[in-house]
Amino acid sequence: MPIKSMTGYGGAKGVVEGLNVSVELKSVNNKFLDVSARMPRGFLFAEDAVRSAVGRHISRGKVDVFLTVDASQAEDTVVRVNEPLARAYVEAVRSIAAAHDLSPDLTALSVARFPDVLSVEKAEADQEKVAEGLAALMEQALEEYDAMRLREGEKLRQDIETRLAAIESLVAVVEERAPETVEAYHQRLRQKLEAVLEGKDIDEARIVTECAIFADHIAVDEETVRLHSHLSQMRQMLQKGSPFGRKADFLIQEFNREANTIGSKCQNADIARVVVDLKSEIEKIREQIQNIE
């Protein structure tokens, strides 16, 4: 399964029940799924449908959905005639005309101009059909959104895999140079004893014991073995694909823990420099993982 970035953008436009509708959505990093839907008050009934569509595609991230409705061209207005009121106006005008010997001079337009004879109302939308139409538009927008997230996710995967390979090489250097540290300590200890004893017999057993104690103190075998295990787990996560960002975030903390332990144990300037590079690569991976769903 591919990797998806948590950042993306998608949009779609269409006609829903005679309404020109535009849907846009964008997202940024977040530990959990946080959906914010902004839409006209008259369409709040469709908010659940919008959120459900988002939830089917996204597991975490801060998602903003913008719904714009243009009803200027919609044939959703109804003109109603208040028949009882119109008849009452006509009868009243005729009564005035008869009482004062005047011509009623009535036309349909003149009657329509009387207050409240005509009223303009918005036709009630079929909420179920509107919600279905909006959900379909959301799917179109989400397809574009997912395509962008997949492109970004592939770049993240490539970068992380490159850095994992770099970490593996650095761990190999630590494994190679760690025994050299013990050997260097052994030589320094022997030289000091020779200088102090001035050619007298040196207790080889004591030197061996001291070197063994030192070797145990600086041994990083457990840490390097765990780092190899963490590398394997991270690669498996990359192969499995999104969503795995939260698990990877926890795993990268374990990377850091092992690197810090190696740094605290090392008694070698070369290894110390390698640990600095190691921690730098781990930090770069951590930053990239923050962008993965």
C-alpha positions in Angstrom: 0.0 0.0 0.0 1.4 3.4 -0.9 2.5 6.1 1.6 0.4 9.2 1.9 1.5 12.6 3.0 -0.8 14.4 5.5 -0.6 17.6 3.5 -2.6 17.9 0.4 -5.2 19.9 -1.6 -8.2 18.8 -3.7 -11.2 20.5 -5.3 -14.3 19.8 -7.4 -17.2 21.7 -9.0 -20.6 20.6 -10.1 -24.3 21.2 -10.1 -26.4 19.7 -7.3 -30.1 20.0 -7.5 -29.8 23.1 -9.7 -27.2 24.7 -7.4 -23.7 25.5 -8.6 -21.5 23.9 -5.9 -17.7 24.2 -5.3 -15.9 22.0 -2.9 -12.3 22.5 -1.7 -10.3 20.7 0.9 -6.8 21.1 2.3 -4.9 19.5 5.1 -1.8 19.9 7.3 -0.1 17.8 9.9 -1.9 16.7 13.0 -1.6 13.8 15.4 -5.3 12.9 15.0 -8.1 13.5 12.5 -9.6 17.0 12.9 -12.2 18.0 10.3 -13.4 21.5 10.0 -16.3 22.0 7.5 -17.3 25.5 6.4 -20.5 25.7 4.5 -23.6 28.0 4.1 -26.0 27.8 7.1 -28.7 26.4 4.8 -26.6 23.3 4.0 -25.5 22.3 7.5 -27.8 19.3 7.2 -25.1 17.8 4.8 -22.2 18.2 7.2 -22.4 14.6 8.4 -22.2 13.4 4.8 -19.2 15.6 4.2 -17.4 14.4 7.3 -18.1 10.8 6.5 -16.6 11.2 3.1 -13.4 12.7 4.6 -13.2 9.9 7.2 -13.3 7.2 4.5 -10.1 8.6 2.9 -8.1 10.2 5.8 -7.1 8.7 9.2 -5.2 11.7 10.6 -4.4 15.3 9.8 -6.1 18.7 10.2 -8.5 18.9 7.3 -10.4 22.1 6.3 -13.4 21.6 3.9 -14.8 24.7 2.1 -18.3 24.4 0.5 -19.5 27.3 -1.7 -23.0 27.4 -3.1 -24.0 29.8 -5.9 -27.8 29.9 -6.1 -28.0 32.9 -8.4 -28.9 30.7 -11.4 -31.0 28.2 -9.5 -34.6 27.7 -10.5 -35.6 27.3 -6.9 -38.0 30.3 -6.4 -41.8 30.0 -6.2 -44.2 32.9 -6.7 -47.4 32.4 -4.7 -50.7 34.2 -5.0 -52.7 35.0 -2.0 -56.1 34.3 -3.6 -58.4 35.3 -0.7 -56.5 38.6 -0.3 -56.7 39.3 -4.0 -60.4 38.7 -4.1 -60.9 41.0 -1.1 -58.9 43.8 -2.9 -61.0 43.4 -6.1 -64.3 43.5 -4.1 -63.1 46.5 -2.2 -62.2 48.4 -5.3 -65.5 47.5 -7.0 -67.4 48.6 -4.0 -65.6 52.0 -4.0 -66.3 52.4 -7.7 -70.0 51.6 -7.3 -70.4 53.9 -4.3 -68.8 56.8 -6.1 -69.9 56.1 -9.7 -66.4 55.4 -10.8 -64.9 52.9 -13.2 -63.2 50.0 -11.4 -60.3 50.2 -13.9 -58.8 46.9 -12.6 -56.1 44.9 -14.3 -54.3 41.8 -13.2 -51.1 43.8 -12.8 -52.8 46.5 -10.7 -54.2 43.8 -8.4 -50.9 42.1 -8.2 -49.3 45.4 -7.0 -51.5 45.5 -3.9 -49.5 44.6 -0.7 -49.0 40.9 0.0 -51.0 39.7 -3.0 -47.8 38.1 -4.3 -45.1 36.4 -2.3 -41.8 35.0 -3.4 -40.6 31.9 -1.6 -37.6 29.5 -1.9 -38.5 26.1 -3.0 -37.6 23.5 -0.3 -34.6 21.5 -1.4 -34.7 17.7 -1.2 -32.1 17.4 1.6 -31.4 13.7 0.9 -30.6 14.4 -2.8 -28.5 17.4 -1.9 -26.5 15.4 0.6 -26.0 12.7 -2.0 -24.8 15.2 -4.6 -22.4 16.8 -2.2 -21.0 13.5 -1.2 -20.4 12.7 -4.8 -18.6 16.0 -5.3 -16.6 15.3 -2.1 -15.4 12.0 -3.6 -14.2 13.8 -6.7 -12.3 16.4 -4.6 -10.9 13.6 -2.4 -9.6 11.7 -5.5 -7.6 14.8 -6.5 -6.5 15.3 -2.9 -5.4 11.7 -2.6 -3.4 11.9 -5.8 -1.5 14.8 -4.5 -0.9 13.1 -1.2 0.4 10.0 -3.0 2.9 12.0 -5.0 4.2 13.7 -1.8 4.2 10.3 0.0 6.4 8.7 -2.6 9.0 11.5 -2.2 8.9 11.0 1.6 9.4 7.3 1.2 12.4 7.7 -1.1 14.0 10.2 1.3 13.4 8.1 4.3 14.8 4.9 2.6 18.0 6.9 1.6 18.5 8.0 5.2 17.8 4.5 6.6 20.7 3.3 4.3 22.9 6.1 5.7 22.1 5.0 9.2 22.9 1.4 8.4 26.3 2.4 7.1 27.0 4.5 10.2 26.0 1.7 12.5 28.4 -0.6 10.6 31.2 2.0 11.2 30.4 1.9 14.9 30.5 -1.9 15.0 33.9 -1.9 13.2 35.5 0.7 15.4 34.2 -0.3 18.8 36.8 -3.2 19.1 39.5 -0.8 18.1 38.7 1.3 21.1 39.3 -1.6 23.4 42.6 -2.5 21.7 43.8 1.2 22.0 42.9 1.1 25.7 44.9 -2.1 26.1 48.0 -0.5 24.5 47.7 2.6 26.6 47.3 0.6 29.8 50.4 -1.5 28.9 52.5 1.6 28.1 51.6 3.2 31.4 52.4 0.1 33.4 55.7 -0.3 31.7 56.6 3.3 32.5 55.6 2.9 36.1 57.2 -0.5 36.7 60.4 0.4 34.7 60.8 -3.0 33.0 59.7 -5.1 35.9 57.3 -8.0 35.2 53.8 -6.9 34.2 50.8 -8.8 35.5 49.2 -9.8 32.2 46.2 -11.2 34.0 45.5 -7.8 35.6 45.8 -6.1 32.2 43.4 -8.6 30.7 40.9 -8.1 33.6 41.1 -4.3 33.3 40.6 -4.5 29.5 37.6 -6.8 30.0 36.0 -4.4 32.5 36.6 -1.5 30.1 35.2 -3.4 27.1 32.1 -4.3 29.1 31.7 -0.6 30.0 31.8 0.7 26.5 30.2 -2.3 24.7 27.5 -1.1 22.2 26.6 -4.5 20.8 23.1 -4.5 22.3 22.5 -1.0 20.9 23.7 -1.7 17.4 21.7 -5.0 17.3 18.5 -3.0 18.3 19.3 -0.4 15.7 19.4 -3.1 13.0 16.1 -4.4 14.3 14.6 -0.8 14.2 15.9 -0.4 10.7 14.1 -3.6 9.6 10.9 -2.5 11.3 10.9 0.9 9.6 11.4 -0.7 6.2 8.6 -3.0 6.8 6.4 -0.1 7.7 7.4 1.7 4.5 6.4 -1.4 2.5 3.1 -1.7 4.3 2.3 1.9 3.6 -0.1 4.4 5.2 -1.4 4.8 7.8 1.6 4.2 10.0 2.9 7.7 10.9 2.1 7.4 14.6 3.9 4.0 14.9 6.9 5.3 13.0 7.0 8.3 15.3 7.3 6.0 18.3 9.9 3.9 16.6 12.1 6.8 15.7 12.2 7.7 19.4 13.8 4.2 19.9 16.3 5.1 17.3 17.3 8.2 19.2 17.5 6.3 22.5 20.0 3.8 21.1 22.1 6.5 19.4 22.2 8.5 22.7 23.3 5.4 24.6 26.1 4.8 22.1 27.2 8.4 22.4 27.4 8.2 26.2 29.4 4.9 26.1 31.9 5.7 23.3 35.4 6.6 24.4 36.6 7.2 20.8 36.6 10.6 19.0 35.9 8.9 15.7 32.9 7.1 17.0 31.7 10.3 18.6 31.7 12.0 15.2 29.8 9.1 13.7 27.2 9.3 16.5 26.7 13.0 15.6 26.0 12.0 12.0 23.8 9.2 13.1 21.6 11.5 15.3 21.4 14.0 12.4 20.0 11.4 10.0 17.6 10.1 12.7 16.3 13.7 13.3 15.8 14.2 9.5 13.7 11.0 9.4 11.7 12.2 12.4 10.9 15.4 10.6 9.7 13.5 7.5 7.6 11.1 9.6 5.7 14.1 10.9 4.3 14.5 7.4 3.2 10.9 6.9 -0.4 9.8 7.6 
